């Protein structure tokens, strides 16, 4: 673990040094061949795509900040007395434009985008040089993957650094800086929120046209057509395009070839693990649409560290954050996710807090057994379960709501998660509570909560946002935080460095003040 932490510190130091010299928007592709000689052959195109996926392992992205911070910022966890202060400012709602974590997420996403732009600028020349039709087809599928990756990165930037999408005002609201060119990049100026999303949709349309259907089967480490459909459904939900959200989530759920299936939390896969357990313990499941591919020697951050810190003495856990009691109370005795996600243990602190700790990210057991590498789990940005949740919510929010189909989707999910019972019947009066609670139960600490609260706004809890109530050994500063749904910090501040960079025309967010 010390080695992992050291690597992360080196990464952060390198990132901050780079930030002090040039804008995140103007960096060259990582590990790029000199420009005039780069990516001319089929093999070099493969290497470039491999490099793009490698940058997505960054601890600033899905294996770290991008997943953890949006949930830590909200009401899902409490900082524990004696914690290391990791992400402390985020949890205390003290999020600033100079935050190293905010800067790192912004820089890492635009870094991947720059790599994508480089690839897309060069791929035509590589295709034209080919005489083998099979190779041309492969290159076109690679092009589709890169469009999907760029769409994903822009969608994440929009979620974090922009207001919730309202079709009535989207053309007047600030979006993100759009960069689609590498050699002659566009000005550092924010597009509208509407135009920002149009770029995402345009990239997805290209990806969906180019990605072959046959590659959808269990290619978990690559963005496939199924992943593009899943992202399209998520984006449509964020854009309040309920019919499209239903359409694309259905393409994933109801695909005639059934490439994905919910992992049962009630059926044993091994003598001591269900299929659902196995997904988290070994990063292998029929439910995974896309996960960030790690190996024992090539991985990003350690998602489980702040919830366990087991490697402090290899005897006790020293969590920085423990689950909120209200979250634990959402699970009933028949919900098998509870046993997969939480384990009650005495911590190693002087106060000896005994609490259900998050063990969802305890770590890939192969890595633990071979290298004593704890808390490293492959992030799973797209799972089939989310698609059921997207479709259920979209059914409820259509012009003519279909609560029956929405209930059926949640009940299908519950059939894979509950030992018995779990049936729901959603109505006009209760659907938002059912959807909100289920998204917490299923997607706990997978990075969805901040955006969920932002896009629901006053629809959820009458706009009250959330209030923390102190619990056992919770850090006093932050434990009584109350945040309204319209709080500006639901939208992260644009990094100050980007605003002040030479030639920048970037308009700050309200949260920058």
Secondary structure, DSSP 8 states (H G I E B T S, - for coil): -HHHHHHHHHHHHHHHHHHHHS-GGG---TT---GGGSS-SHHHHHHHHHHHHHHTT-TTTTTTHHHHHHHHTTTSEEEBTT---TTHHHHTT---TT-HHHHHHHHHHHHHHHHHHHHHHHHHHHHHT---HHHHHHHHHHHHHHHHHHHHHHHHHHHHHS----TTTTTTSEEEE----STT---S-EEEHHHHHHHHHHHHHHHHHHS-GGGGSS-TTS--HHHHHHHHHHHHHHTT-HHHHHHHHHHHHT-TT-------SSSBSSSS-BHHHHHHHHS--TTEEE----BTTB----TTHHHH-GGGTSSSB--SEEE-HHHHTTS-TTBTHHHHHEEEEEBSSTT--EEEEE-TTS--HHHHHHH---S-----SEEHHHHHHHHHHHHHHSSS--HHHHHHHHHHHHHTTBSS-------TTTHHHHHHHHHHHHHTTSS-HHHHHHHHGGGSGGGT-EE----TTB-TTTTT-EE-TT-GGGS----HHHHHSTT------GGG-
